[in-house]
Amino acid sequence: MSSICKISGKIEATTFFVVAFDMQEAKKYGSKIMLQVNGKSAEAVKLMALMSLGVKQGQTVTVSVEGADEEEACRGMEDFFRKNL
């Protein structure tokens, strides 16, 4: 079973820093965390893949989480984006 967290908001920091911190947050969990935007997806722990998403201010990002700690990981990623968007 996988959890899906829909998150949207205005990016306040530069995209690079948001992506870098997102990677660090995602590495805290054992679950596989994927980010999707505009039909593209990337694993949250892969910097180049995240950068290739080209996330822009105000876009909706869908976070899907699958694994043993998926509920905790989903909450953690939601909190991360709320604090950093």
C-alpha positions in Angstrom: 0.0 0.0 0.0 1.2 3.5 -0.7 0.4 6.9 0.8 -0.1 9.9 -1.4 0.4 13.5 -0.1 -0.7 16.3 -2.3 1.2 19.5 -1.5 1.0 22.9 -3.2 2.4 26.2 -2.3 4.6 29.1 -3.1 8.3 28.4 -3.0 10.0 31.1 -0.9 13.6 29.8 -1.2 15.4 29.1 -4.4 14.5 25.8 -5.9 18.1 24.5 -5.5 18.0 24.8 -1.7 14.5 23.4 -1.4 15.5 20.4 -3.4 18.7 19.9 -1.4 16.8 20.0 1.9 14.1 17.7 0.5 16.7 15.1 -0.2 18.0 15.3 3.4 14.4 14.9 4.7 13.7 12.0 2.4 16.8 10.2 3.6 15.4 10.0 7.1 12.9 7.3 6.0 13.2 3.8 4.7 10.3 4.1 2.4 10.6 5.0 -1.3 9.5 8.6 -1.8 8.7 9.9 -5.2 7.8 13.5 -6.3 5.7 14.1 -9.3 5.1 17.4 -11.1 3.9 18.2 -14.6 3.9 14.5 -15.6 7.5 13.9 -14.5 8.6 12.0 -11.5 11.8 11.5 -9.5 12.9 9.7 -6.4 13.3 12.2 -3.6 16.9 11.1 -2.7 18.3 11.6 -6.2 19.6 15.2 -6.6 19.9 15.2 -10.4 16.5 13.6 -10.9 14.9 16.2 -8.6 16.6 19.1 -10.3 15.4 17.8 -13.7 11.8 18.1 -12.5 12.2 21.9 -12.8 9.7 22.7 -10.0 8.5 26.3 -10.3 6.9 28.6 -7.9 3.2 27.8 -7.2 3.2 24.4 -8.9 1.5 21.4 -7.3 3.8 18.6 -6.2 2.5 15.1 -5.5 4.5 13.1 -3.1 3.9 9.3 -3.1 5.4 7.2 -0.4 5.7 3.4 -0.3 7.3 1.2 2.4 7.3 0.1 6.0 7.3 3.7 7.4 5.2 5.3 4.7 2.7 7.1 7.0 5.5 8.6 9.1 7.4 9.5 5.9 4.3 11.1 4.3 3.7 13.2 7.4 7.4 14.2 7.5 7.4 15.3 3.9 4.1 17.2 4.3 5.6 19.1 7.3 8.8 19.7 5.4 7.0 21.3 2.4 4.7 23.3 4.6 7.7 24.8 6.4 9.7 25.4 3.3 7.1 26.5 0.7 
